[in-house]
Amino acid sequence: PAQSDVVRASVIAPTLVQADVTARMLVIMGVEAGITWLADHPECGATMQTTDDKVVMSPQWHEYVWSDPV
């Protein structure tokens, strides 16, 4: 098992494989290292849930999430 503060991650990426691999990497790396890694990969947006039930989003997350214009 990973020694990480991330219990789950959701990733938006150009391909399904890239999203799946990136989500697994973030769970293993943890929030701090994950956010640092994502800074070098602007094609991916991510949200992570931590062990203390916080939700952390990468700066790119909001660029890729569709919002209802209602």
PyMOL commands that set and color helices and strands:
alter all, ss='L'
color gray80, all
select helices_A, chain A and resi 16-29+31-39+61-64
alter helices_A, ss='H'
color red, helices_A
select strands_A, chain A and resi 6-12+45-50+55-57
alter strands_A, ss='S'
color yellow, strands_A
deselect
rebuild
show_as cartoon
